[in-house]
Amino acid sequence: MVDGLGGSVRVDSNGRTTVTGAGSDIDYGATIDKIIEAKRKPAVRIENRIAENQVKVDALSDLQNRLNALEQAADKLRGNPTFDNAGDVFESKEGFLSAIRADGTQPSTATSIMTANVTNAAQPGTQTLEILRTAQGQQLAGGTVSDANAALNTASGLGTFSGGDFVINGRTVTVNADDSLLDVRDKINAANTGDNATGVNAQVVSISDTEKILTLTAENGGETIALDDDPASSGNTPLTQLGLVTDAASDEIANELRAAKSSIFRINGLSDGSVSESDAFTVGAGDPLSSITGVTGDAGAQLEFTIDNGLTSQTRTLSVDTTTESLSDVAQRVTDEVFGVSARVVTTDSGDQRLEFNVENTGAVQRSQAQDISSTAAIDGLSDVESGTFDLQISNQGDDTSGATTATINIDTTTDSLDDIATKINGAGLNVTASTVTVDGNTRLQIASNDGGKVSVGDISGNLTQALGIEANGDVPSLAVGDAAGNLASEMNVQQADAISRKSNTVDDLIQGVTLNLIKAERGTELEFDVERDQDSVNTAVAEFVSAYNSVKQFINAQRLEVPLEGQDANSENSVVGALRGERVLREVEQKLSSIIATGSTNSTGDFSVLAQIGVEFVTNSEVSDPTLEDTLKIDQDKLNDALLNDFDDMEKLFQFNLNSNSSNIQMTGFTGQTAATDQVLEITRDGSGNIDSVKVGDTAGSVADVTFEANGDRITITDGPLSGLSLLYSGGASETMQVSTSTGIGSNAFFTSDDLGNRDYNDGLIQSEIDRITGRQSLEGENVRLQEEIDRIDRSLERERETLLRQFTAMEEALIELESMRDRLTQFTDSLSGGN
């Protein structure tokens, strides 16, 4: 407020309070604002330019996103070499299952018997399967107690319980005398965790209010449970007292609820030697064997079973009295008495009976991953192995005639090699054979039970089992059934069957690119499993490519016509509609986009060279109502379907980059947009050490010349010449000259073109370079940054001018106020003179 004077109070941006117009009645603050506003018009024009640039950036980002989508769509079609062809849509496969029975009965649905997962690595074809048995894990039970919560040393049912140590699948478990059955369960389950998990689940089952039992179940199909009671011979035998084993000396299982069984199936008449079977006989399963035509009566016949896991073998015999024992008797006795072998009587479709013998995977072999180290080098030379001294605990469950044994192996990784570890294991009294083997130049440690019992390896300290990749071998051994005495096996014509066994119900090592999931057995039901090319995936990929191409083309059209696309508002603030009209980058993108379609495939051996041949054509511009759709693509679905069905390989060549050669010693592992479509002679030479030291390329054998290349073992990448960017794996000898032919396809051209345009790397992408020119990036100062700096310079200059004007107007106001004051004093003086007269 101003007392006695006019004017107004103003507060500037710095918080200073000034009174304006107090002497002149002129609001000079507003006057200064008007002056500064007028002089700031250049800065406003620059601000508008920054805003326009930001709109351009938004539009460029939209175009870049559309090009990235085109790149992703083309990536599926371009034939990029990837592991198991995972990134190549033309290698997509799908599987079909059907079930039939020859006896006319209704089979179960195919997918209730088996399912299959198919990857791009699978090859088209038909497999015929029959699931004879599914795998199951072993299950054991202990004795009963009346109260699962009561301390076992006082609970009724077990008698004496003193606690102690026991080993389960290589892990030591310690229980106390006053632990309850639930406590024991929890401790066993605690051992089923971490890197050395036992794979055994413990449960307490309530049979009645006064009967509780502990059950142990192997979680994975085909797995057995290895138990070693009182491994240190302390006199405490908790497993025996729990009723899980008969005694600590033999560690014989006391109560097996379910035996471990491998899966058995037939596929295309193949055999892995794990299943043997007799002829089928018209005889009752309970009739004496001697009643079978051709089988002599022999009270002293002996069957011989030879089990071979590839490292060790065991031979077992079973005495049979053919005059009294039947097929069912033999099957039951083999299962009960021949360790590692099971048998059963199978009824054929015609009602005849045959004996089937199956070898089981008892877990007798443990082996490490093949390590990149010699067998005599200290293992701390491996990157995953720590330096120090660590303890391994190794157990051999033994067979039905020998007890379990457990030993601690001390290993100094700074001095011990894999050979040293094998020697220590062999000297530990475990009845196993440990050795090393060379696999593709690497070294593997393997441990095999001499008696066929389960071998378990665990860490007491450190993590050597994980670092070395030690795990059970999942292969099922082979089985040979013959005669040790008499002629029973030969008289029954026991031969290896056309069947295959696997430890689990998940089979991923039989058919390349296919994982079979066995659900249930159904003898007599034949499953037909067809693997076919997934034409629907290719159809979808082509549709996605067309959609992505049209998205870019429609954006370009809309920018040129200055019309909004769906989701855009031409009247909104900072609208991108028409922001790139007339811009060089828009023209360049359009030209390169058009060249993708116009060029088609080059140097291809396929029948197709342009998209129109498979039904992908340009729209008729006169027939489209939306001008932004002009020169976009459309799909003739019938024509595309026909190409997929009848010309799949030619369609693949239309889209993909391909390499053909008269040599089987090269494999393409990569290519770039610089790799030309051409026919060349390629010469690769190794030096005396086997390293690739020369690569030559030429139009003819007589014109080859050195080209630069990068080498990594047998892999090379050519870095100049017509084959620049081509990466190869060479498996040939000292020197080889070969013909190579490369072709480019629409998918590969579209991928590299859209990548060149839409790449977000400021060194590569055309659009990103334009965005960076405006906004700046890393050491590059953008146009908007420079413009903002100019605005800041103008504003600083105007602020100084504002200060100057403010001082000038303030001085004028002060002068006017002083003059006004002098006038008032003169008036008062003259008035006083007049009053005196």
Backbone hydrogen bonds, N-H to C=O, Kabsch-Sander energy under -0.5 kcal/mol:
donor,donor_aa,acceptor,acceptor_aa,energy
3,D,1,M,-0.5
4,G,2,V,-0.6
6,G,22,A,-0.9
8,S,20,T,-2.7
10,R,18,T,-3.0
12,D,10,R,-0.5
12,D,16,R,-2.4
15,G,12,D,-2.1
18,T,10,R,-2.9
20,T,8,S,-3.0
20,T,18,T,-0.5
25,D,21,G,-1.5
28,Y,26,I,-1.9
31,T,27,D,-1.7
32,I,28,Y,-2.7
33,D,29,G,-2.3
34,K,30,A,-2.3
35,I,31,T,-2.2
36,I,32,I,-3.0
37,E,33,D,-2.9
38,A,34,K,-2.3
39,K,35,I,-2.2
40,R,36,I,-1.2
41,K,38,A,-1.0
43,A,40,R,-0.7
44,V,40,R,-2.0
45,R,41,K,-2.5
46,I,42,P,-1.8
47,E,43,A,-2.6
48,N,44,V,-2.5
49,R,45,R,-1.8
50,I,46,I,-2.5
51,A,47,E,-2.5
52,E,48,N,-2.6
53,N,49,R,-2.7
54,Q,50,I,-2.5
55,V,51,A,-2.1
56,K,52,E,-2.1
57,V,53,N,-2.6
58,D,54,Q,-2.5
59,A,55,V,-2.4
60,L,56,K,-3.3
61,S,57,V,-2.7
62,D,58,D,-1.9
63,L,59,A,-2.4
64,Q,60,L,-2.8
65,N,61,S,-2.5
66,R,62,D,-1.9
67,L,63,L,-2.2
68,N,64,Q,-2.4
69,A,65,N,-1.9
70,L,66,R,-1.8
71,E,67,L,-2.5
72,Q,68,N,-2.3
73,A,69,A,-2.2
74,A,70,L,-2.6
75,D,71,E,-1.9
76,K,72,Q,-0.9
76,K,73,A,-0.5
77,L,74,A,-1.0
78,R,74,A,-1.2
80,N,75,D,-0.5
85,N,82,T,-2.3
86,A,83,F,-1.8
88,D,85,N,-1.6
89,V,76,K,-2.2
89,V,87,G,-0.7
91,E,88,D,-1.6
92,S,89,V,-1.6
94,E,532,E,-2.4
96,F,530,D,-2.4
98,S,528,E,-1.5
100,I,526,E,-2.2
102,A,524,G,-0.7
104,G,101,R,-0.7
112,S,109,T,-1.7
113,I,109,T,-0.6
113,I,110,A,-1.3
114,M,110,A,-2.4
115,T,517,N,-2.0
117,N,515,T,-2.6
119,T,513,G,-2.8
122,A,119,T,-1.6
125,G,531,V,-1.9
127,Q,529,F,-2.8
129,L,127,Q,-0.5
129,L,527,L,-2.8
130,E,266,R,-1.8
132,L,130,E,-0.7
132,L,264,I,-2.0
133,R,264,I,-2.2
136,Q,261,K,-2.0
138,Q,223,E,-2.8
139,Q,258,R,-2.7
140,L,216,L,-2.9
141,A,255,N,-2.2
142,G,214,L,-2.2
143,G,242,L,-2.9
145,V,212,K,-2.1
146,S,156,S,-1.8
150,A,147,D,-0.9
152,L,179,D,-3.0
153,N,177,A,-1.2
154,T,151,A,-1.8
155,A,151,A,-1.5
159,G,155,A,-0.5
164,G,175,V,-2.9
166,F,173,V,-2.0
167,V,228,D,-2.5
168,I,171,R,-2.8
169,N,226,A,-2.6
171,R,168,I,-1.7
173,V,166,F,-3.3
175,V,164,G,-2.7
175,V,173,V,-0.5
179,D,176,N,-1.5
181,L,150,A,-0.5
182,L,148,A,-1.8
184,V,180,S,-2.2
185,R,181,L,-2.3
186,D,182,L,-2.3
187,K,183,D,-2.3
188,I,184,V,-2.4
189,N,185,R,-2.4
190,A,186,D,-1.9
191,A,187,K,-1.2
192,N,189,N,-0.9
193,T,190,A,-0.5
197,A,194,G,-1.0
198,T,191,A,-0.9
201,N,217,T,-2.8
203,Q,215,T,-2.2
205,V,203,Q,-0.6
205,V,213,I,-2.9
207,I,205,V,-0.9
207,I,211,E,-2.3
208,S,211,E,-1.5
211,E,208,S,-1.0
212,K,145,V,-2.5
213,I,205,V,-2.5
214,L,143,G,-0.6
215,T,203,Q,-3.1
215,T,213,I,-0.5
216,L,140,L,-2.2
217,T,201,N,-2.4
218,A,138,Q,-3.0
219,E,199,G,-2.9
222,G,136,Q,-0.8
223,E,220,N,-1.7
226,A,224,T,-0.6
227,L,225,I,-0.6
228,D,167,V,-2.2
230,D,165,D,-1.5
233,S,230,D,-2.0
237,T,235,G,-0.5
241,Q,237,T,-2.4
242,L,238,P,-2.2
243,G,239,L,-0.5
243,G,240,T,-1.0
244,L,239,L,-2.4
245,V,239,L,-1.0
246,T,252,E,-2.7
251,D,247,D,-2.2
254,A,244,L,-2.4
255,N,244,L,-0.6
257,L,139,Q,-1.8
257,L,255,N,-0.7
258,R,139,Q,-1.9
261,K,136,Q,-2.5
263,S,502,R,-2.8
264,I,133,R,-2.5
265,F,500,I,-2.4
266,R,130,E,-2.8
268,N,128,T,-2.1
270,L,267,I,-2.2
272,D,499,A,-1.6
276,S,357,F,-2.4
277,E,495,Q,-3.0
278,S,355,L,-2.4
279,D,492,M,-2.7
281,F,353,Q,-3.3
283,V,281,F,-1.7
287,D,284,G,-1.6
289,L,325,E,-2.6
290,S,322,T,-2.5
291,S,288,P,-1.6
292,I,289,L,-2.1
295,V,292,I,-2.3
296,T,294,G,-0.6
298,D,296,T,-0.6
301,A,298,D,-0.8
301,A,320,V,-1.0
302,Q,485,A,-2.9
303,L,318,L,-2.8
304,E,482,G,-3.0
305,F,316,R,-3.5
306,T,304,E,-0.5
306,T,480,A,-2.6
307,I,305,F,-0.6
307,I,314,Q,-3.0
308,D,306,T,-0.5
308,D,478,S,-1.9
309,N,312,T,-2.2
311,L,312,T,-0.5
314,Q,307,I,-2.2
316,R,305,F,-2.7
318,L,303,L,-2.1
320,V,301,A,-3.4
322,T,298,D,-2.3
322,T,320,V,-0.8
324,T,321,D,-1.2
325,E,321,D,-2.8
327,L,287,D,-0.6
328,S,285,A,-2.3
330,V,326,S,-2.4
331,A,327,L,-2.4
332,Q,328,S,-2.3
333,R,329,D,-2.6
334,V,330,V,-2.7
335,T,331,A,-1.9
336,D,332,Q,-2.2
337,E,333,R,-3.1
338,V,334,V,-2.0
339,F,337,E,-0.9
341,V,338,V,-2.0
342,S,358,N,-3.0
344,R,356,E,-1.9
346,V,344,R,-0.5
346,V,354,R,-2.9
348,T,346,V,-0.5
348,T,352,D,-2.6
351,G,348,T,-1.7
353,Q,281,F,-3.0
354,R,346,V,-2.0
356,E,344,R,-2.5
357,F,276,S,-3.3
358,N,342,S,-3.4
359,V,274,S,-2.2
360,E,340,G,-2.9
362,T,360,E,-1.0
366,Q,447,I,-2.8
367,R,471,E,-2.6
368,S,445,L,-3.0
369,Q,468,L,-2.1
371,Q,443,T,-3.5
373,I,371,Q,-2.3
377,A,374,S,-1.1
379,I,416,D,-2.4
380,D,413,T,-2.0
381,G,378,A,-1.6
382,L,379,I,-2.0
385,V,382,L,-1.3
386,E,384,D,-0.5
390,F,411,I,-3.0
392,L,409,I,-2.8
393,Q,458,G,-3.2
394,I,392,L,-0.5
394,I,407,A,-2.7
395,S,456,S,-2.5
396,N,405,T,-2.7
397,Q,454,K,-3.3
402,S,399,D,-0.7
405,T,396,N,-2.2
407,A,394,I,-2.5
409,I,392,L,-3.2
409,I,407,A,-0.5
410,N,408,T,-0.6
411,I,390,F,-3.4
413,T,388,G,-2.6
413,T,411,I,-0.7
415,T,412,D,-1.5
416,D,412,D,-3.5
419,D,375,S,-2.4
421,I,417,S,-2.3
422,A,418,L,-2.2
423,T,419,D,-2.2
424,K,420,D,-2.4
425,I,421,I,-2.3
426,N,422,A,-2.4
427,G,423,T,-1.3
428,A,425,I,-1.6
430,L,425,I,-0.5
433,T,448,A,-3.2
434,A,432,V,-0.5
435,S,446,Q,-2.4
437,V,444,R,-2.2
439,V,442,N,-3.0
442,N,439,V,-2.2
443,T,371,Q,-3.0
444,R,437,V,-2.8
446,Q,435,S,-2.8
447,I,366,Q,-3.5
448,A,433,T,-2.3
449,S,364,A,-2.6
450,N,431,N,-2.5
451,D,431,N,-0.5
455,V,363,G,-2.9
456,S,395,S,-2.4
458,G,393,Q,-2.4
460,I,391,D,-2.5
461,S,391,D,-1.6
467,A,463,N,-2.6
468,L,464,L,-2.9
469,G,465,T,-0.6
470,I,465,T,-2.5
471,E,367,R,-2.3
473,N,365,V,-2.6
474,G,472,A,-0.5
478,S,308,D,-2.6
479,L,273,G,-3.7
480,A,306,T,-2.0
482,G,304,E,-2.8
482,G,480,A,-0.5
484,A,302,Q,-2.3
484,A,482,G,-0.5
485,A,302,Q,-1.5
491,E,487,N,-3.0
492,M,488,L,-2.1
493,N,490,S,-0.7
494,V,489,A,-2.5
495,Q,277,E,-2.6
495,Q,493,N,-0.6
497,A,275,V,-3.1
499,A,497,A,-2.2
500,I,265,F,-2.9
502,R,263,S,-1.9
503,K,474,G,-0.7
507,V,505,N,-0.7
507,V,516,L,-2.9
508,D,506,T,-0.7
512,Q,510,L,-0.5
514,V,511,I,-2.3
515,T,117,N,-2.5
516,L,507,V,-3.0
516,L,514,V,-0.5
517,N,115,T,-3.0
518,L,505,N,-3.0
518,L,516,L,-0.6
519,I,113,I,-2.8
520,K,113,I,-1.5
522,E,131,I,-2.1
525,T,522,E,-1.8
526,E,100,I,-3.0
526,E,524,G,-0.7
527,L,129,L,-3.5
527,L,525,T,-0.5
528,E,98,S,-2.7
528,E,526,E,-0.5
529,F,127,Q,-3.2
529,F,527,L,-0.6
530,D,96,F,-2.7
530,D,528,E,-0.6
531,V,125,G,-3.2
532,E,94,E,-2.7
532,E,530,D,-0.5
534,D,92,S,-2.8
535,Q,533,R,-1.7
538,V,534,D,-1.4
539,N,535,Q,-2.7
540,T,536,D,-2.6
541,A,537,S,-2.4
542,V,538,V,-2.6
543,A,539,N,-2.2
544,E,540,T,-2.5
545,F,541,A,-2.1
546,V,542,V,-2.6
547,S,543,A,-2.5
548,A,544,E,-2.4
549,Y,545,F,-2.6
550,N,546,V,-2.7
551,S,547,S,-1.9
552,V,548,A,-1.6
553,K,549,Y,-2.5
554,Q,550,N,-3.1
555,F,551,S,-1.6
556,I,552,V,-2.2
557,N,553,K,-2.4
558,A,554,Q,-2.5
559,Q,555,F,-2.3
560,R,556,I,-2.3
561,L,557,N,-2.4
562,E,558,A,-1.0
563,V,558,A,-1.9
568,Q,565,L,-2.5
572,S,569,D,-1.2
575,S,572,S,-1.3
579,A,576,V,-2.3
581,R,578,G,-1.3
583,E,580,L,-2.5
587,R,583,E,-1.5
588,E,584,R,-2.4
589,V,585,V,-2.2
590,E,586,L,-2.1
591,Q,587,R,-2.4
592,K,588,E,-2.3
593,L,589,V,-2.4
594,S,590,E,-2.4
595,S,591,Q,-1.7
596,I,592,K,-1.1
596,I,593,L,-0.5
597,I,593,L,-0.9
598,A,594,S,-2.4
599,T,595,S,-2.7
600,G,596,I,-1.3
601,S,609,S,-2.2
602,T,744,T,-2.5
613,Q,610,V,-1.2
614,I,611,L,-2.0
615,G,612,A,-1.2
616,V,611,L,-2.0
617,E,615,G,-0.7
617,E,634,K,-2.2
619,V,632,T,-2.5
621,N,619,V,-0.8
623,E,620,T,-2.3
624,V,621,N,-1.0
629,L,626,D,-2.2
630,E,627,P,-1.3
632,T,629,L,-1.5
634,K,617,E,-3.1
636,D,615,G,-3.6
637,Q,635,I,-1.1
640,L,636,D,-2.4
641,N,637,Q,-2.9
642,D,638,D,-2.0
643,A,639,K,-1.9
644,L,640,L,-2.4
645,L,641,N,-2.2
646,N,642,D,-2.8
647,D,643,A,-2.0
651,M,647,D,-2.3
652,E,648,F,-2.2
653,K,649,D,-2.0
654,L,650,D,-1.5
655,F,651,M,-1.2
655,F,652,E,-0.5
656,Q,652,E,-2.4
657,F,78,R,-2.3
658,N,743,S,-2.2
660,N,741,S,-2.7
662,N,739,Q,-1.4
667,Q,729,L,-1.5
669,T,727,S,-2.6
670,G,727,S,-1.2
675,T,672,T,-1.3
676,A,674,Q,-0.6
676,A,722,P,-2.0
678,T,676,A,-0.8
680,Q,678,T,-0.5
680,Q,740,V,-2.8
681,V,698,G,-3.6
682,L,680,Q,-0.5
682,L,738,M,-3.1
683,E,696,K,-2.7
684,I,736,E,-2.4
685,T,694,S,-2.4
686,R,734,A,-3.6
687,D,691,N,-3.0
690,G,687,D,-1.9
692,I,713,G,-0.5
693,D,685,T,-2.1
693,D,691,N,-0.5
694,S,685,T,-1.4
696,K,683,E,-2.6
697,V,705,A,-2.4
698,G,681,V,-1.7
703,S,700,T,-1.6
704,V,701,A,-0.6
705,A,697,V,-2.1
707,V,695,V,-2.3
710,E,717,T,-2.4
712,N,715,R,-3.0
715,R,712,N,-1.7
716,I,728,L,-2.6
717,T,710,E,-2.3
718,I,726,L,-2.4
719,T,708,T,-2.6
720,D,708,T,-0.7
724,S,721,G,-1.9
725,G,718,I,-3.5
726,L,723,L,-2.2
727,S,670,G,-2.8
728,L,716,I,-2.8
729,L,667,Q,-2.4
730,Y,714,D,-2.8
730,Y,728,L,-0.6
731,S,665,N,-2.9
731,S,729,L,-0.5
736,E,684,I,-2.2
738,M,682,L,-2.9
740,V,680,Q,-2.9
741,S,660,N,-2.9
742,T,678,T,-3.0
743,S,658,N,-2.1
744,T,602,T,-1.4
746,I,654,L,-2.7
747,G,655,F,-0.7
748,S,655,F,-1.6
749,N,745,G,-2.7
750,A,746,I,-2.6
751,F,747,G,-2.1
752,F,748,S,-2.2
753,T,749,N,-2.5
754,S,750,A,-2.5
755,D,751,F,-1.9
756,D,752,F,-2.5
757,L,753,T,-1.9
758,G,754,S,-3.1
759,N,755,D,-1.9
762,Y,760,R,-0.5
764,D,761,D,-1.8
765,G,761,D,-1.9
766,L,756,D,-2.0
767,I,757,L,-2.4
768,Q,759,N,-0.5
769,S,765,G,-2.1
770,E,766,L,-1.6
771,I,767,I,-2.6
772,D,768,Q,-3.0
773,R,769,S,-1.9
774,I,770,E,-1.2
775,T,771,I,-3.2
776,G,772,D,-2.2
777,R,780,L,-1.8
780,L,777,R,-2.9
781,E,779,S,-0.5
782,G,780,L,-0.6
783,E,773,R,-3.0
784,N,774,I,-3.1
785,V,774,I,-0.5
786,R,782,G,-2.1
787,L,783,E,-2.8
788,Q,784,N,-2.5
789,E,785,V,-2.2
790,E,786,R,-1.9
791,I,787,L,-2.3
792,D,788,Q,-2.8
793,R,789,E,-2.1
794,I,790,E,-2.5
795,D,791,I,-2.9
796,R,792,D,-2.3
797,S,793,R,-2.2
798,L,794,I,-2.8
799,E,795,D,-2.1
800,R,796,R,-1.9
801,E,797,S,-2.1
802,R,798,L,-2.7
803,E,799,E,-2.1
804,T,800,R,-2.0
805,L,801,E,-2.9
806,L,802,R,-2.8
807,R,803,E,-2.3
808,Q,804,T,-2.4
809,F,805,L,-3.2
810,T,806,L,-2.4
811,A,807,R,-2.5
812,M,808,Q,-2.3
813,E,809,F,-2.6
814,E,810,T,-2.6
815,A,811,A,-2.4
816,L,812,M,-2.7
817,I,813,E,-2.7
818,E,814,E,-2.3
819,L,815,A,-2.7
820,E,816,L,-2.9
821,S,817,I,-2.4
822,M,818,E,-2.6
823,R,819,L,-2.8
824,D,820,E,-2.2
825,R,821,S,-2.1
826,L,822,M,-2.7
827,T,823,R,-2.8
828,Q,824,D,-2.3
829,F,825,R,-2.3
830,T,826,L,-3.1
831,D,827,T,-2.6
832,S,828,Q,-1.9
833,L,829,F,-1.9
834,S,830,T,-2.4
835,G,831,D,-2.1
836,G,832,S,-1.4
837,N,833,L,-1.4
